[in-house]
Amino acid sequence: MKKHGFQTEIVPLVSKGDTDMRPIDGTRQVGLFTKRIQQALVDDEADVAVHSLKDLPTEPDSRFTLAAVPPRESVLDALVFADDSPHLKEQADAASPLDCLPQGARVGTGSTRRLAQLKQLRSDLDVLPIRGNVQTRLAKLNAGEFDAIVLAHAGILRLEMNDLPHRLFPLEEMIPAPGQGALGIEVRSDDTNAMHAISSLNDAAARLAATAERKVLSELHGGCLAPIACHAKLETSDTGTELCLNAIVMSADGKERLQESARIAVTPDDNDLEVATAHDLGTSVANRLREQGADKLISTVRDAH
């Protein structure tokens, strides 16, 4: 913010999602990583809240305003190996990250979305729950509890862990969570000064893509447990710019997969009209998934927890 003429002070916070190591279930999933940070706004402990956008609940809260979505980092997922793992070395030229793993390999993830896609790709894998921050998960991996774990590539980049042994999943194999790789910057709805200051950080392309993805999640009432994956991006050609959205809903075992995609013309300026257009695109794709039976599939997964 300094280059925009604003002085800032970092207020470090620890969320419940960082300290609670129990598997996420149907009673504890929403807001684990965000409520503590939002409470800092309410208590005037901070003026600005920075979230990983994929962790921010989609239900609107009138107390807060999403003031900016900065340029998006990588949306990809990464298969991460232990420092001394033989799997990565043995198949350095493997076409897919999972080709590096032996039959029945133990893969750690805290995401039902990743679980479903992993099981669809390799039904033999033993996909196990893992919780905690990145350092905690890596410690468990290096202690031999897992053969590999799945992390967001964006997190690896932001933590500057570029030497971490990992392979990236292509989008054809692993579609990300809604909002993955994006930050969401919130302020109090009545704090016009903070809103003005933060708005300079907004990236129109990132905001439109994340808006469409999060609208799918909101319309399907997915929450953190549902195996819903979305990816939206702007595509520009000689005829103009379109916002393109691809979304899937899966069963937890990966055996059922519903998929829809759509696109809509936009002018890539972050104004109310284009954000509304992104909402419309997300609603349309969600409705098509619902027509295929998405509600029943999501309920089945939620009931299992």
ChimeraX commands (.cxc) that place a marker at each C-alpha (Angstrom):
marker #1 position 0.00,0.00,0.00 radius 0.5
marker #1 position 2.99,2.35,0.45 radius 0.5
marker #1 position 3.25,2.99,-3.27 radius 0.5
marker #1 position -0.37,4.21,-3.21 radius 0.5
marker #1 position 0.44,6.64,-0.39 radius 0.5
marker #1 position -1.04,4.73,2.57 radius 0.5
marker #1 position 0.80,3.69,5.72 radius 0.5
marker #1 position -0.04,0.23,7.05 radius 0.5
marker #1 position 0.59,-1.89,10.11 radius 0.5
marker #1 position 0.38,-5.71,10.05 radius 0.5
marker #1 position -1.83,-7.26,12.74 radius 0.5
marker #1 position -0.93,-10.99,12.95 radius 0.5
marker #1 position -3.84,-13.27,13.85 radius 0.5
marker #1 position -4.32,-17.02,14.31 radius 0.5
marker #1 position -7.62,-18.52,13.17 radius 0.5
marker #1 position -9.34,-21.59,14.57 radius 0.5
marker #1 position -8.68,-23.33,11.27 radius 0.5
marker #1 position -4.95,-23.03,11.91 radius 0.5
marker #1 position -5.07,-24.64,15.36 radius 0.5
marker #1 position -7.96,-27.15,15.21 radius 0.5
marker #1 position -6.51,-30.42,13.89 radius 0.5
marker #1 position -9.77,-32.38,13.79 radius 0.5
marker #1 position -11.20,-33.33,10.39 radius 0.5
marker #1 position -13.71,-30.79,9.06 radius 0.5
marker #1 position -17.30,-32.00,9.48 radius 0.5
marker #1 position -20.77,-30.68,8.83 radius 0.5
marker #1 position -20.95,-28.71,12.08 radius 0.5
marker #1 position -17.59,-26.97,12.01 radius 0.5
marker #1 position -16.63,-26.16,8.46 radius 0.5
marker #1 position -17.90,-22.63,7.68 radius 0.5
marker #1 position -15.67,-19.73,8.65 radius 0.5
marker #1 position -12.94,-21.74,10.40 radius 0.5
marker #1 position -10.26,-19.65,8.74 radius 0.5
marker #1 position -12.12,-16.32,8.53 radius 0.5
marker #1 position -14.23,-15.61,11.63 radius 0.5
marker #1 position -11.30,-14.57,13.81 radius 0.5
marker #1 position -10.08,-12.16,11.13 radius 0.5
marker #1 position -13.55,-10.69,10.61 radius 0.5
marker #1 position -13.94,-10.28,14.37 radius 0.5
marker #1 position -10.84,-8.08,14.32 radius 0.5
marker #1 position -12.76,-5.70,12.03 radius 0.5
marker #1 position -15.79,-5.71,14.31 radius 0.5
marker #1 position -13.64,-5.00,17.38 radius 0.5
marker #1 position -11.72,-2.23,15.57 radius 0.5
marker #1 position -8.57,-4.27,16.09 radius 0.5
marker #1 position -7.90,-3.91,12.36 radius 0.5
marker #1 position -9.27,-1.81,9.50 radius 0.5
marker #1 position -8.60,-4.32,6.72 radius 0.5
marker #1 position -9.01,-8.10,6.67 radius 0.5
marker #1 position -7.05,-10.22,4.20 radius 0.5
marker #1 position -8.48,-13.67,3.47 radius 0.5
marker #1 position -7.74,-16.54,1.19 radius 0.5
marker #1 position -10.85,-16.05,-0.92 radius 0.5
marker #1 position -11.62,-19.76,-1.14 radius 0.5
marker #1 position -12.01,-19.80,2.67 radius 0.5
marker #1 position -14.36,-16.80,2.79 radius 0.5
marker #1 position -18.02,-17.87,3.20 radius 0.5
marker #1 position -20.23,-16.97,0.23 radius 0.5
marker #1 position -23.18,-15.88,2.38 radius 0.5
marker #1 position -23.22,-12.06,2.47 radius 0.5
marker #1 position -22.66,-10.30,5.79 radius 0.5
marker #1 position -23.86,-6.68,5.80 radius 0.5
marker #1 position -21.16,-5.70,8.29 radius 0.5
marker #1 position -18.41,-6.25,5.73 radius 0.5
marker #1 position -17.63,-5.28,2.13 radius 0.5
marker #1 position -15.29,-7.11,-0.21 radius 0.5
marker #1 position -13.26,-4.06,-1.22 radius 0.5
marker #1 position -10.77,-5.73,-3.55 radius 0.5
marker #1 position -9.58,-8.93,-5.17 radius 0.5
marker #1 position -5.92,-8.38,-6.14 radius 0.5
marker #1 position -4.28,-10.08,-9.15 radius 0.5
marker #1 position -4.72,-13.82,-8.83 radius 0.5
marker #1 position -1.90,-16.24,-8.09 radius 0.5
marker #1 position -1.74,-19.76,-9.55 radius 0.5
marker #1 position -5.05,-21.64,-9.34 radius 0.5
marker #1 position -3.40,-25.06,-9.61 radius 0.5
marker #1 position -3.08,-27.81,-7.00 radius 0.5
marker #1 position 0.29,-29.40,-6.25 radius 0.5
marker #1 position 1.19,-32.93,-5.22 radius 0.5
marker #1 position 3.91,-32.46,-2.61 radius 0.5
marker #1 position 6.45,-35.12,-1.66 radius 0.5
marker #1 position 8.67,-35.61,1.40 radius 0.5
marker #1 position 12.18,-34.20,1.19 radius 0.5
marker #1 position 13.67,-37.69,0.86 radius 0.5
marker #1 position 10.83,-39.24,-1.16 radius 0.5
marker #1 position 11.93,-41.88,-3.68 radius 0.5
marker #1 position 8.70,-41.52,-5.67 radius 0.5
marker #1 position 9.53,-38.20,-7.29 radius 0.5
marker #1 position 13.01,-39.35,-8.31 radius 0.5
marker #1 position 11.94,-42.71,-9.69 radius 0.5
marker #1 position 9.53,-41.28,-12.28 radius 0.5
marker #1 position 10.87,-37.86,-13.10 radius 0.5
marker #1 position 9.30,-37.97,-16.56 radius 0.5
marker #1 position 5.84,-39.10,-15.42 radius 0.5
marker #1 position 3.00,-37.56,-17.44 radius 0.5
marker #1 position 0.75,-37.11,-14.41 radius 0.5
marker #1 position 1.80,-36.24,-10.85 radius 0.5
marker #1 position 0.00,-39.36,-9.63 radius 0.5
marker #1 position 2.12,-41.56,-11.88 radius 0.5
marker #1 position 4.89,-40.98,-9.36 radius 0.5
marker #1 position 2.98,-42.86,-6.65 radius 0.5
marker #1 position 2.85,-46.64,-6.09 radius 0.5
marker #1 position -0.37,-48.64,-5.74 radius 0.5
marker #1 position -2.21,-47.87,-2.52 radius 0.5
marker #1 position -0.15,-44.79,-1.76 radius 0.5
marker #1 position -1.28,-42.62,1.17 radius 0.5
marker #1 position -2.22,-39.12,0.05 radius 0.5
marker #1 position -3.20,-36.44,2.55 radius 0.5
marker #1 position -5.79,-33.73,1.91 radius 0.5
marker #1 position -8.34,-31.82,3.96 radius 0.5
marker #1 position -10.54,-31.18,0.92 radius 0.5
marker #1 position -13.48,-33.29,-0.25 radius 0.5
marker #1 position -13.07,-31.66,-3.67 radius 0.5
marker #1 position -9.53,-32.97,-3.95 radius 0.5
marker #1 position -10.50,-36.34,-2.47 radius 0.5
marker #1 position -13.16,-36.87,-5.15 radius 0.5
marker #1 position -10.89,-35.92,-8.02 radius 0.5
marker #1 position -8.01,-38.00,-6.67 radius 0.5
marker #1 position -10.26,-41.06,-6.36 radius 0.5
marker #1 position -11.56,-40.54,-9.89 radius 0.5
marker #1 position -8.01,-40.42,-11.22 radius 0.5
marker #1 position -6.68,-43.31,-9.10 radius 0.5
marker #1 position -9.23,-45.38,-7.18 radius 0.5
marker #1 position -6.44,-47.38,-5.50 radius 0.5
marker #1 position -5.12,-44.41,-3.55 radius 0.5
marker #1 position -5.59,-44.29,0.22 radius 0.5
marker #1 position -6.73,-40.67,0.58 radius 0.5
marker #1 position -6.49,-39.62,4.23 radius 0.5
marker #1 position -7.55,-36.43,6.07 radius 0.5
marker #1 position -4.90,-33.92,7.09 radius 0.5
marker #1 position -5.31,-30.59,8.90 radius 0.5
marker #1 position -3.19,-27.68,10.04 radius 0.5
marker #1 position -1.16,-24.97,8.38 radius 0.5
marker #1 position 1.36,-25.72,5.65 radius 0.5
marker #1 position 4.25,-26.24,8.07 radius 0.5
marker #1 position 2.20,-28.68,10.17 radius 0.5
marker #1 position 1.20,-30.68,7.10 radius 0.5
marker #1 position 4.76,-30.81,5.79 radius 0.5
marker #1 position 5.97,-32.07,9.17 radius 0.5
marker #1 position 3.48,-34.93,9.00 radius 0.5
marker #1 position 4.55,-35.70,5.45 radius 0.5
marker #1 position 8.26,-35.77,6.33 radius 0.5
marker #1 position 7.48,-37.90,9.41 radius 0.5
marker #1 position 6.25,-40.63,7.05 radius 0.5
marker #1 position 2.51,-40.40,7.74 radius 0.5
marker #1 position 1.84,-39.86,4.02 radius 0.5
marker #1 position 3.49,-40.66,0.69 radius 0.5
marker #1 position 2.36,-37.26,-0.61 radius 0.5
marker #1 position -0.01,-34.44,0.26 radius 0.5
marker #1 position -1.98,-31.99,-1.88 radius 0.5
marker #1 position -1.50,-28.25,-1.36 radius 0.5
marker #1 position -2.57,-25.17,-3.28 radius 0.5
marker #1 position 0.25,-24.02,-5.54 radius 0.5
marker #1 position -0.57,-20.43,-4.60 radius 0.5
marker #1 position 0.33,-21.14,-0.98 radius 0.5
marker #1 position 3.68,-22.63,-1.97 radius 0.5
marker #1 position 4.47,-19.54,-4.04 radius 0.5
marker #1 position 3.35,-17.03,-1.41 radius 0.5
marker #1 position 5.42,-18.78,1.26 radius 0.5
marker #1 position 8.37,-18.82,-1.17 radius 0.5
marker #1 position 8.75,-22.59,-0.80 radius 0.5
marker #1 position 9.88,-23.01,-4.39 radius 0.5
marker #1 position 12.35,-25.77,-3.48 radius 0.5
marker #1 position 9.57,-27.95,-2.06 radius 0.5
marker #1 position 9.49,-31.28,-3.98 radius 0.5
marker #1 position 6.21,-31.09,-5.88 radius 0.5
marker #1 position 4.45,-31.63,-9.19 radius 0.5
marker #1 position 1.53,-29.57,-10.48 radius 0.5
marker #1 position -1.80,-31.06,-11.48 radius 0.5
marker #1 position -3.01,-29.79,-14.86 radius 0.5
marker #1 position -6.51,-28.31,-14.88 radius 0.5
marker #1 position -7.62,-31.33,-16.93 radius 0.5
marker #1 position -6.93,-33.51,-13.87 radius 0.5
marker #1 position -7.70,-31.24,-10.91 radius 0.5
marker #1 position -10.12,-28.32,-11.11 radius 0.5
marker #1 position -9.58,-25.84,-8.27 radius 0.5
marker #1 position -11.86,-24.67,-5.50 radius 0.5
marker #1 position -13.95,-21.55,-6.13 radius 0.5
marker #1 position -11.70,-18.55,-5.53 radius 0.5
marker #1 position -8.51,-20.61,-5.23 radius 0.5
marker #1 position -5.35,-18.57,-5.69 radius 0.5
marker #1 position -7.18,-15.29,-5.03 radius 0.5
marker #1 position -7.11,-13.04,-1.98 radius 0.5
marker #1 position -10.23,-11.34,-0.71 radius 0.5
marker #1 position -9.72,-8.03,1.09 radius 0.5
marker #1 position -12.59,-6.99,3.36 radius 0.5
marker #1 position -13.32,-3.77,5.22 radius 0.5
marker #1 position -16.18,-2.63,7.44 radius 0.5
marker #1 position -19.11,-1.57,5.26 radius 0.5
marker #1 position -19.26,1.85,6.92 radius 0.5
marker #1 position -15.51,2.53,6.59 radius 0.5
marker #1 position -15.39,4.60,3.40 radius 0.5
marker #1 position -11.77,5.62,3.97 radius 0.5
marker #1 position -10.53,2.05,4.08 radius 0.5
marker #1 position -12.74,1.13,1.14 radius 0.5
marker #1 position -11.23,3.90,-0.96 radius 0.5
marker #1 position -7.68,2.95,0.01 radius 0.5
marker #1 position -8.10,-0.74,-0.72 radius 0.5
marker #1 position -10.01,-0.33,-3.99 radius 0.5
marker #1 position -6.74,0.56,-5.74 radius 0.5
marker #1 position -5.59,-3.05,-5.22 radius 0.5
marker #1 position -8.51,-4.54,-7.14 radius 0.5
marker #1 position -7.91,-6.54,-10.33 radius 0.5
marker #1 position -10.98,-6.67,-12.57 radius 0.5
marker #1 position -10.15,-10.01,-14.22 radius 0.5
marker #1 position -9.51,-11.73,-10.88 radius 0.5
marker #1 position -12.67,-10.30,-9.34 radius 0.5
marker #1 position -14.93,-11.31,-12.22 radius 0.5
marker #1 position -13.54,-14.85,-12.34 radius 0.5
marker #1 position -13.78,-15.32,-8.58 radius 0.5
marker #1 position -17.29,-13.84,-8.52 radius 0.5
marker #1 position -18.57,-16.36,-11.08 radius 0.5
marker #1 position -16.93,-19.28,-9.26 radius 0.5
marker #1 position -18.22,-18.27,-5.84 radius 0.5
marker #1 position -21.72,-17.76,-7.23 radius 0.5
marker #1 position -21.80,-21.41,-8.29 radius 0.5
marker #1 position -20.84,-22.43,-4.75 radius 0.5
marker #1 position -23.41,-20.08,-3.24 radius 0.5
marker #1 position -26.26,-21.20,-5.49 radius 0.5
marker #1 position -25.58,-24.87,-4.77 radius 0.5
marker #1 position -25.24,-24.19,-1.02 radius 0.5
marker #1 position -22.01,-26.14,-1.16 radius 0.5
marker #1 position -19.95,-24.86,1.76 radius 0.5
marker #1 position -16.55,-26.38,2.45 radius 0.5
marker #1 position -17.68,-30.00,2.47 radius 0.5
marker #1 position -19.17,-30.30,-0.99 radius 0.5
marker #1 position -16.93,-31.63,-3.79 radius 0.5
marker #1 position -17.58,-28.59,-6.00 radius 0.5
marker #1 position -14.81,-27.31,-8.24 radius 0.5
marker #1 position -14.85,-24.27,-10.53 radius 0.5
marker #1 position -12.50,-22.37,-12.76 radius 0.5
marker #1 position -13.30,-19.13,-14.54 radius 0.5
marker #1 position -11.05,-16.93,-16.67 radius 0.5
marker #1 position -11.21,-14.13,-19.20 radius 0.5
marker #1 position -10.52,-15.04,-22.82 radius 0.5
marker #1 position -9.91,-12.32,-25.40 radius 0.5
marker #1 position -10.19,-12.73,-29.16 radius 0.5
marker #1 position -10.75,-10.51,-32.18 radius 0.5
marker #1 position -14.47,-10.48,-31.40 radius 0.5
marker #1 position -14.10,-9.27,-27.82 radius 0.5
marker #1 position -13.64,-10.58,-24.27 radius 0.5
marker #1 position -15.59,-13.43,-22.67 radius 0.5
marker #1 position -15.76,-14.72,-19.12 radius 0.5
marker #1 position -15.53,-18.53,-19.35 radius 0.5
marker #1 position -16.62,-20.78,-16.49 radius 0.5
marker #1 position -16.20,-24.53,-15.99 radius 0.5
marker #1 position -17.67,-26.27,-12.92 radius 0.5
marker #1 position -18.08,-29.80,-11.60 radius 0.5
marker #1 position -19.89,-31.53,-8.76 radius 0.5
marker #1 position -18.73,-34.99,-7.73 radius 0.5
marker #1 position -19.49,-37.80,-5.35 radius 0.5
marker #1 position -16.87,-38.23,-2.62 radius 0.5
marker #1 position -15.71,-41.54,-4.09 radius 0.5
marker #1 position -15.17,-39.94,-7.49 radius 0.5
marker #1 position -17.54,-42.33,-9.28 radius 0.5
marker #1 position -20.14,-39.68,-10.18 radius 0.5
marker #1 position -19.23,-36.43,-11.93 radius 0.5
marker #1 position -21.50,-33.67,-13.18 radius 0.5
marker #1 position -19.93,-30.99,-15.35 radius 0.5
marker #1 position -21.11,-27.77,-16.98 radius 0.5
marker #1 position -19.41,-24.89,-18.73 radius 0.5
marker #1 position -20.59,-21.60,-20.19 radius 0.5
marker #1 position -19.26,-18.23,-21.33 radius 0.5
marker #1 position -20.57,-14.70,-21.53 radius 0.5
marker #1 position -19.32,-11.47,-23.13 radius 0.5
marker #1 position -17.90,-8.88,-20.74 radius 0.5
marker #1 position -16.09,-5.59,-20.75 radius 0.5
marker #1 position -13.23,-6.26,-18.33 radius 0.5
marker #1 position -13.86,-3.26,-16.12 radius 0.5
marker #1 position -14.75,-3.83,-12.48 radius 0.5
marker #1 position -18.08,-2.06,-12.38 radius 0.5
marker #1 position -21.42,-3.15,-10.99 radius 0.5
marker #1 position -22.70,-4.20,-14.42 radius 0.5
marker #1 position -19.85,-6.63,-15.09 radius 0.5
marker #1 position -19.94,-8.07,-11.57 radius 0.5
marker #1 position -23.67,-8.66,-12.09 radius 0.5
marker #1 position -22.84,-10.39,-15.39 radius 0.5
marker #1 position -20.40,-12.69,-13.56 radius 0.5
marker #1 position -23.15,-13.45,-11.02 radius 0.5
marker #1 position -25.50,-14.35,-13.88 radius 0.5
marker #1 position -22.95,-16.70,-15.41 radius 0.5
marker #1 position -22.41,-18.49,-12.11 radius 0.5
marker #1 position -26.16,-18.78,-11.52 radius 0.5
marker #1 position -26.71,-20.22,-15.00 radius 0.5
marker #1 position -24.04,-22.89,-14.58 radius 0.5
marker #1 position -25.30,-23.77,-11.09 radius 0.5
marker #1 position -28.84,-24.18,-12.40 radius 0.5
marker #1 position -27.65,-26.52,-15.15 radius 0.5
marker #1 position -25.77,-28.61,-12.59 radius 0.5
marker #1 position -28.89,-28.69,-10.43 radius 0.5
marker #1 position -30.89,-29.99,-13.40 radius 0.5
marker #1 position -28.41,-32.86,-13.64 radius 0.5
marker #1 position -28.93,-33.78,-9.97 radius 0.5
marker #1 position -26.29,-31.72,-8.17 radius 0.5
marker #1 position -28.46,-31.09,-5.11 radius 0.5
marker #1 position -28.89,-34.80,-4.45 radius 0.5
marker #1 position -25.19,-35.48,-4.95 radius 0.5
marker #1 position -24.20,-32.68,-2.56 radius 0.5
marker #1 position -26.71,-33.86,0.06 radius 0.5
marker #1 position -25.30,-37.38,-0.12 radius 0.5
marker #1 position -21.80,-36.12,0.62 radius 0.5
marker #1 position -23.00,-33.82,3.41 radius 0.5
marker #1 position -25.06,-36.59,5.04 radius 0.5
marker #1 position -22.00,-38.85,5.06 radius 0.5
marker #1 position -20.33,-36.38,7.43 radius 0.5
marker link #1:1,2 radius 0.2
marker link #1:2,3 radius 0.2
marker link #1:3,4 radius 0.2
marker link #1:4,5 radius 0.2
marker link #1:5,6 radius 0.2
marker link #1:6,7 radius 0.2
marker link #1:7,8 radius 0.2
marker link #1:8,9 radius 0.2
marker link #1:9,10 radius 0.2
marker link #1:10,11 radius 0.2
marker link #1:11,12 radius 0.2
marker link #1:12,13 radius 0.2
marker link #1:13,14 radius 0.2
marker link #1:14,15 radius 0.2
marker link #1:15,16 radius 0.2
marker link #1:16,17 radius 0.2
marker link #1:17,18 radius 0.2
marker link #1:18,19 radius 0.2
marker link #1:19,20 radius 0.2
marker link #1:20,21 radius 0.2
marker link #1:21,22 radius 0.2
marker link #1:22,23 radius 0.2
marker link #1:23,24 radius 0.2
marker link #1:24,25 radius 0.2
marker link #1:25,26 radius 0.2
marker link #1:26,27 radius 0.2
marker link #1:27,28 radius 0.2
marker link #1:28,29 radius 0.2
marker link #1:29,30 radius 0.2
marker link #1:30,31 radius 0.2
marker link #1:31,32 radius 0.2
marker link #1:32,33 radius 0.2
marker link #1:33,34 radius 0.2
marker link #1:34,35 radius 0.2
marker link #1:35,36 radius 0.2
marker link #1:36,37 radius 0.2
marker link #1:37,38 radius 0.2
marker link #1:38,39 radius 0.2
marker link #1:39,40 radius 0.2
marker link #1:40,41 radius 0.2
marker link #1:41,42 radius 0.2
marker link #1:42,43 radius 0.2
marker link #1:43,44 radius 0.2
marker link #1:44,45 radius 0.2
marker link #1:45,46 radius 0.2
marker link #1:46,47 radius 0.2
marker link #1:47,48 radius 0.2
marker link #1:48,49 radius 0.2
marker link #1:49,50 radius 0.2
marker link #1:50,51 radius 0.2
marker link #1:51,52 radius 0.2
marker link #1:52,53 radius 0.2
marker link #1:53,54 radius 0.2
marker link #1:54,55 radius 0.2
marker link #1:55,56 radius 0.2
marker link #1:56,57 radius 0.2
marker link #1:57,58 radius 0.2
marker link #1:58,59 radius 0.2
marker link #1:59,60 radius 0.2
marker link #1:60,61 radius 0.2
marker link #1:61,62 radius 0.2
marker link #1:62,63 radius 0.2
marker link #1:63,64 radius 0.2
marker link #1:64,65 radius 0.2
marker link #1:65,66 radius 0.2
marker link #1:66,67 radius 0.2
marker link #1:67,68 radius 0.2
marker link #1:68,69 radius 0.2
marker link #1:69,70 radius 0.2
marker link #1:70,71 radius 0.2
marker link #1:71,72 radius 0.2
marker link #1:72,73 radius 0.2
marker link #1:73,74 radius 0.2
marker link #1:74,75 radius 0.2
marker link #1:75,76 radius 0.2
marker link #1:76,77 radius 0.2
marker link #1:77,78 radius 0.2
marker link #1:78,79 radius 0.2
marker link #1:79,80 radius 0.2
marker link #1:80,81 radius 0.2
marker link #1:81,82 radius 0.2
marker link #1:82,83 radius 0.2
marker link #1:83,84 radius 0.2
marker link #1:84,85 radius 0.2
marker link #1:85,86 radius 0.2
marker link #1:86,87 radius 0.2
marker link #1:87,88 radius 0.2
marker link #1:88,89 radius 0.2
marker link #1:89,90 radius 0.2
marker link #1:90,91 radius 0.2
marker link #1:91,92 radius 0.2
marker link #1:92,93 radius 0.2
marker link #1:93,94 radius 0.2
marker link #1:94,95 radius 0.2
marker link #1:95,96 radius 0.2
marker link #1:96,97 radius 0.2
marker link #1:97,98 radius 0.2
marker link #1:98,99 radius 0.2
marker link #1:99,100 radius 0.2
marker link #1:100,101 radius 0.2
marker link #1:101,102 radius 0.2
marker link #1:102,103 radius 0.2
marker link #1:103,104 radius 0.2
marker link #1:104,105 radius 0.2
marker link #1:105,106 radius 0.2
marker link #1:106,107 radius 0.2
marker link #1:107,108 radius 0.2
marker link #1:108,109 radius 0.2
marker link #1:109,110 radius 0.2
marker link #1:110,111 radius 0.2
marker link #1:111,112 radius 0.2
marker link #1:112,113 radius 0.2
marker link #1:113,114 radius 0.2
marker link #1:114,115 radius 0.2
marker link #1:115,116 radius 0.2
marker link #1:116,117 radius 0.2
marker link #1:117,118 radius 0.2
marker link #1:118,119 radius 0.2
marker link #1:119,120 radius 0.2
marker link #1:120,121 radius 0.2
marker link #1:121,122 radius 0.2
marker link #1:122,123 radius 0.2
marker link #1:123,124 radius 0.2
marker link #1:124,125 radius 0.2
marker link #1:125,126 radius 0.2
marker link #1:126,127 radius 0.2
marker link #1:127,128 radius 0.2
marker link #1:128,129 radius 0.2
marker link #1:129,130 radius 0.2
marker link #1:130,131 radius 0.2
marker link #1:131,132 radius 0.2
marker link #1:132,133 radius 0.2
marker link #1:133,134 radius 0.2
marker link #1:134,135 radius 0.2
marker link #1:135,136 radius 0.2
marker link #1:136,137 radius 0.2
marker link #1:137,138 radius 0.2
marker link #1:138,139 radius 0.2
marker link #1:139,140 radius 0.2
marker link #1:140,141 radius 0.2
marker link #1:141,142 radius 0.2
marker link #1:142,143 radius 0.2
marker link #1:143,144 radius 0.2
marker link #1:144,145 radius 0.2
marker link #1:145,146 radius 0.2
marker link #1:146,147 radius 0.2
marker link #1:147,148 radius 0.2
marker link #1:148,149 radius 0.2
marker link #1:149,150 radius 0.2
marker link #1:150,151 radius 0.2
marker link #1:151,152 radius 0.2
marker link #1:152,153 radius 0.2
marker link #1:153,154 radius 0.2
marker link #1:154,155 radius 0.2
marker link #1:155,156 radius 0.2
marker link #1:156,157 radius 0.2
marker link #1:157,158 radius 0.2
marker link #1:158,159 radius 0.2
marker link #1:159,160 radius 0.2
marker link #1:160,161 radius 0.2
marker link #1:161,162 radius 0.2
marker link #1:162,163 radius 0.2
marker link #1:163,164 radius 0.2
marker link #1:164,165 radius 0.2
marker link #1:165,166 radius 0.2
marker link #1:166,167 radius 0.2
marker link #1:167,168 radius 0.2
marker link #1:168,169 radius 0.2
marker link #1:169,170 radius 0.2
marker link #1:170,171 radius 0.2
marker link #1:171,172 radius 0.2
marker link #1:172,173 radius 0.2
marker link #1:173,174 radius 0.2
marker link #1:174,175 radius 0.2
marker link #1:175,176 radius 0.2
marker link #1:176,177 radius 0.2
marker link #1:177,178 radius 0.2
marker link #1:178,179 radius 0.2
marker link #1:179,180 radius 0.2
marker link #1:180,181 radius 0.2
marker link #1:181,182 radius 0.2
marker link #1:182,183 radius 0.2
marker link #1:183,184 radius 0.2
marker link #1:184,185 radius 0.2
marker link #1:185,186 radius 0.2
marker link #1:186,187 radius 0.2
marker link #1:187,188 radius 0.2
marker link #1:188,189 radius 0.2
marker link #1:189,190 radius 0.2
marker link #1:190,191 radius 0.2
marker link #1:191,192 radius 0.2
marker link #1:192,193 radius 0.2
marker link #1:193,194 radius 0.2
marker link #1:194,195 radius 0.2
marker link #1:195,196 radius 0.2
marker link #1:196,197 radius 0.2
marker link #1:197,198 radius 0.2
marker link #1:198,199 radius 0.2
marker link #1:199,200 radius 0.2
marker link #1:200,201 radius 0.2
marker link #1:201,202 radius 0.2
marker link #1:202,203 radius 0.2
marker link #1:203,204 radius 0.2
marker link #1:204,205 radius 0.2
marker link #1:205,206 radius 0.2
marker link #1:206,207 radius 0.2
marker link #1:207,208 radius 0.2
marker link #1:208,209 radius 0.2
marker link #1:209,210 radius 0.2
marker link #1:210,211 radius 0.2
marker link #1:211,212 radius 0.2
marker link #1:212,213 radius 0.2
marker link #1:213,214 radius 0.2
marker link #1:214,215 radius 0.2
marker link #1:215,216 radius 0.2
marker link #1:216,217 radius 0.2
marker link #1:217,218 radius 0.2
marker link #1:218,219 radius 0.2
marker link #1:219,220 radius 0.2
marker link #1:220,221 radius 0.2
marker link #1:221,222 radius 0.2
marker link #1:222,223 radius 0.2
marker link #1:223,224 radius 0.2
marker link #1:224,225 radius 0.2
marker link #1:225,226 radius 0.2
marker link #1:226,227 radius 0.2
marker link #1:227,228 radius 0.2
marker link #1:228,229 radius 0.2
marker link #1:229,230 radius 0.2
marker link #1:230,231 radius 0.2
marker link #1:231,232 radius 0.2
marker link #1:232,233 radius 0.2
marker link #1:233,234 radius 0.2
marker link #1:234,235 radius 0.2
marker link #1:235,236 radius 0.2
marker link #1:236,237 radius 0.2
marker link #1:237,238 radius 0.2
marker link #1:238,239 radius 0.2
marker link #1:239,240 radius 0.2
marker link #1:240,241 radius 0.2
marker link #1:241,242 radius 0.2
marker link #1:242,243 radius 0.2
marker link #1:243,244 radius 0.2
marker link #1:244,245 radius 0.2
marker link #1:245,246 radius 0.2
marker link #1:246,247 radius 0.2
marker link #1:247,248 radius 0.2
marker link #1:248,249 radius 0.2
marker link #1:249,250 radius 0.2
marker link #1:250,251 radius 0.2
marker link #1:251,252 radius 0.2
marker link #1:252,253 radius 0.2
marker link #1:253,254 radius 0.2
marker link #1:254,255 radius 0.2
marker link #1:255,256 radius 0.2
marker link #1:256,257 radius 0.2
marker link #1:257,258 radius 0.2
marker link #1:258,259 radius 0.2
marker link #1:259,260 radius 0.2
marker link #1:260,261 radius 0.2
marker link #1:261,262 radius 0.2
marker link #1:262,263 radius 0.2
marker link #1:263,264 radius 0.2
marker link #1:264,265 radius 0.2
marker link #1:265,266 radius 0.2
marker link #1:266,267 radius 0.2
marker link #1:267,268 radius 0.2
marker link #1:268,269 radius 0.2
marker link #1:269,270 radius 0.2
marker link #1:270,271 radius 0.2
marker link #1:271,272 radius 0.2
marker link #1:272,273 radius 0.2
marker link #1:273,274 radius 0.2
marker link #1:274,275 radius 0.2
marker link #1:275,276 radius 0.2
marker link #1:276,277 radius 0.2
marker link #1:277,278 radius 0.2
marker link #1:278,279 radius 0.2
marker link #1:279,280 radius 0.2
marker link #1:280,281 radius 0.2
marker link #1:281,282 radius 0.2
marker link #1:282,283 radius 0.2
marker link #1:283,284 radius 0.2
marker link #1:284,285 radius 0.2
marker link #1:285,286 radius 0.2
marker link #1:286,287 radius 0.2
marker link #1:287,288 radius 0.2
marker link #1:288,289 radius 0.2
marker link #1:289,290 radius 0.2
marker link #1:290,291 radius 0.2
marker link #1:291,292 radius 0.2
marker link #1:292,293 radius 0.2
marker link #1:293,294 radius 0.2
marker link #1:294,295 radius 0.2
marker link #1:295,296 radius 0.2
marker link #1:296,297 radius 0.2
marker link #1:297,298 radius 0.2
marker link #1:298,299 radius 0.2
marker link #1:299,300 radius 0.2
marker link #1:300,301 radius 0.2
marker link #1:301,302 radius 0.2
marker link #1:302,303 radius 0.2
marker link #1:303,304 radius 0.2
marker link #1:304,305 radius 0.2
view
